[in-house]
Amino acid sequence: MSTKLAVPCLLLLVATAGPAFAADTLPEAIAAPGESVVLSVHAEGAQVYECKAGADGKLAWAFREPIATLLSEGKTIGRHYAGPNWEHADGSAVVGKAIGNAPGATSGDIPWLKLEVASRRGSGVLTPATTVQRINTHGGKLDGACDKAGEFKSAPYSAEYVLLKKG
């Protein structure tokens, strides 16, 4: 093989292997060594907050639920909502329970998460998933005081959700 051909092939190999390398650089708290990808999707939506009294009696924004569209190659393939649930268009769905987190890139980004699948329903793409990672978050954080108990406010966010299985 000539060098002229080898370099573009090597670059193509590195470009296509990129996401696999990215998994190796995740913070330890959310890493899932030995697990393989079932589905990786982009999410666009909002984190919904409610104005509630805290332990100190002062009103502050408290996280209520996520509402997001799951996208693959620019097409809607599912949704993410309270539970937290991830539901695929084929009817398969999983509910996660947070077991690890790491800070987002900026103070306005919600944390990266590792969730274990606590339950599943339907049969399809998501059925074998045992772990969900939320990575590459942008936005979604709402902190601070609020004025009226029961008021809702949404903070737009995006993230990548990687659904994994053992082995």
C-alpha positions as CSV (number, residue, x, y, z in Angstrom):
1,M,0.0,0.0,0.0
2,S,1.4,3.4,-0.9
3,T,1.8,6.1,1.7
4,K,-0.6,8.3,-0.4
5,L,-3.4,5.8,0.1
6,A,-2.4,4.8,3.7
7,V,-2.8,8.3,5.2
8,P,-6.4,8.9,4.0
9,C,-7.3,5.4,5.1
10,L,-5.8,6.0,8.5
11,L,-7.6,9.3,8.9
12,L,-10.9,7.6,7.9
13,L,-10.3,4.9,10.5
14,V,-9.6,7.5,13.2
15,A,-12.7,9.5,12.3
16,T,-15.0,6.5,12.4
17,A,-13.5,5.2,15.6
18,G,-13.8,8.6,17.3
19,P,-16.9,7.9,19.4
20,A,-15.4,4.6,20.7
21,F,-12.4,6.6,21.9
22,A,-14.6,9.2,23.5
23,A,-16.1,6.6,25.8
24,D,-12.6,5.9,27.2
25,T,-12.2,9.5,28.3
26,L,-15.5,9.7,30.3
27,P,-15.2,10.7,34.0
28,E,-14.8,7.6,36.2
29,A,-18.2,8.3,38.0
30,I,-20.1,7.7,34.8
31,A,-17.9,5.3,32.9
32,A,-19.3,1.9,32.0
33,P,-16.3,-0.3,31.3
34,G,-17.0,-3.6,29.6
35,E,-20.4,-2.4,28.2
36,S,-21.2,-2.0,24.6
37,V,-23.4,0.6,22.8
38,V,-27.0,-0.4,22.0
39,L,-28.0,3.1,20.8
40,S,-26.5,6.6,20.9
41,V,-28.9,9.5,20.4
42,H,-29.0,13.3,20.5
43,A,-31.6,14.9,22.7
44,E,-33.1,18.4,22.3
45,G,-35.6,19.7,24.9
46,A,-36.0,21.3,28.3
47,Q,-35.5,20.6,31.9
48,V,-38.6,21.7,33.7
49,Y,-38.4,23.3,37.2
50,E,-41.0,24.2,39.8
51,C,-40.8,27.0,42.3
52,K,-40.9,25.3,45.8
53,A,-40.0,26.1,49.4
54,G,-36.7,24.5,50.3
55,A,-35.7,23.1,53.7
56,D,-34.9,26.6,54.8
57,G,-38.4,27.8,53.9
58,K,-37.2,30.0,51.0
59,L,-38.6,29.6,47.5
60,A,-36.2,28.2,45.0
61,W,-36.3,26.4,41.6
62,A,-36.5,22.6,42.1
63,F,-36.0,20.1,39.2
64,R,-39.3,18.5,38.1
65,E,-38.9,16.6,34.9
66,P,-37.2,16.5,31.5
67,I,-39.0,16.8,28.2
68,A,-36.9,16.0,25.1
69,T,-37.0,14.6,21.6
70,L,-34.5,11.9,20.8
71,L,-32.8,12.3,17.4
72,S,-30.7,10.1,15.2
73,E,-29.3,11.4,12.0
74,G,-31.6,14.4,12.2
75,K,-34.8,12.3,12.5
76,T,-37.0,11.9,15.6
77,I,-36.8,8.4,16.9
78,G,-38.2,8.7,20.4
79,R,-38.7,10.8,23.4
80,H,-37.4,11.3,26.9
81,Y,-39.6,12.3,29.8
82,A,-40.3,12.0,33.6
83,G,-39.3,8.8,35.2
84,P,-36.7,9.2,33.7
85,N,-38.0,7.3,30.7
86,W,-36.4,6.9,27.3
87,E,-39.0,5.6,24.7
88,H,-38.1,4.5,21.2
89,A,-40.5,4.8,18.2
90,D,-40.6,1.0,18.0
91,G,-42.4,0.9,21.4
92,S,-39.4,-0.3,23.5
93,A,-38.7,1.9,26.6
94,V,-36.5,1.9,29.7
95,V,-36.7,3.7,33.0
96,G,-33.4,4.7,34.7
97,K,-32.2,5.3,38.2
98,A,-29.2,7.7,38.6
99,I,-26.1,6.0,40.1
100,G,-23.3,8.4,39.2
101,N,-22.7,12.0,38.0
102,A,-20.0,14.4,36.9
103,P,-20.2,18.1,36.3
104,G,-21.2,19.6,33.0
105,A,-18.6,21.6,31.0
106,T,-19.9,25.0,32.3
107,S,-21.9,26.2,35.4
108,G,-25.0,26.5,33.2
109,D,-24.9,22.8,32.0
110,I,-26.7,20.1,33.8
111,P,-24.5,17.3,35.1
112,W,-23.4,14.2,33.1
113,L,-25.1,11.1,34.5
114,K,-24.9,7.4,34.7
115,L,-28.2,5.6,35.2
116,E,-28.9,1.9,35.6
117,V,-32.0,0.6,33.9
118,A,-34.5,-0.1,36.6
119,S,-37.3,-1.4,34.4
120,R,-38.2,-1.9,30.7
121,R,-41.3,-2.3,28.6
122,G,-42.1,-3.3,25.1
123,S,-39.7,-5.1,22.8
124,G,-37.3,-3.5,20.4
125,V,-34.1,-1.5,20.2
126,L,-33.9,-0.5,23.9
127,T,-34.8,-3.9,25.3
128,P,-31.2,-5.1,26.0
129,A,-30.1,-1.8,27.6
130,T,-28.8,-2.0,31.1
131,T,-27.1,1.4,31.5
132,V,-27.8,5.0,30.2
133,Q,-25.2,7.7,30.1
134,R,-26.1,11.4,29.7
135,I,-23.0,13.2,28.3
136,N,-22.1,16.4,26.4
137,T,-24.8,18.4,28.1
138,H,-25.5,22.0,27.1
139,G,-27.7,24.2,29.2
140,G,-30.7,23.0,31.3
141,K,-29.6,24.4,34.6
142,L,-31.9,26.7,36.6
143,D,-30.7,27.8,40.0
144,G,-31.6,30.5,42.5
145,A,-34.6,32.1,44.1
146,C,-38.1,32.3,42.6
147,D,-41.1,34.4,43.5
148,K,-44.3,32.3,43.4
149,A,-44.7,28.7,44.7
150,G,-46.1,26.4,42.1
151,E,-44.7,28.4,39.1
152,F,-43.0,26.5,36.4
153,K,-40.0,27.4,34.2
154,S,-38.2,25.5,31.5
155,A,-34.5,25.7,30.8
156,P,-33.6,24.5,27.2
157,Y,-30.9,21.8,27.0
158,S,-29.3,19.3,24.7
159,A,-27.4,16.2,25.5
160,E,-26.2,12.9,24.1
161,Y,-27.8,9.7,25.6
162,V,-25.8,6.5,25.2
163,L,-27.7,3.3,26.0
164,L,-25.4,0.4,26.8
165,K,-25.7,-3.3,27.5
166,K,-23.4,-5.6,29.5
167,G,-20.7,-7.3,27.3
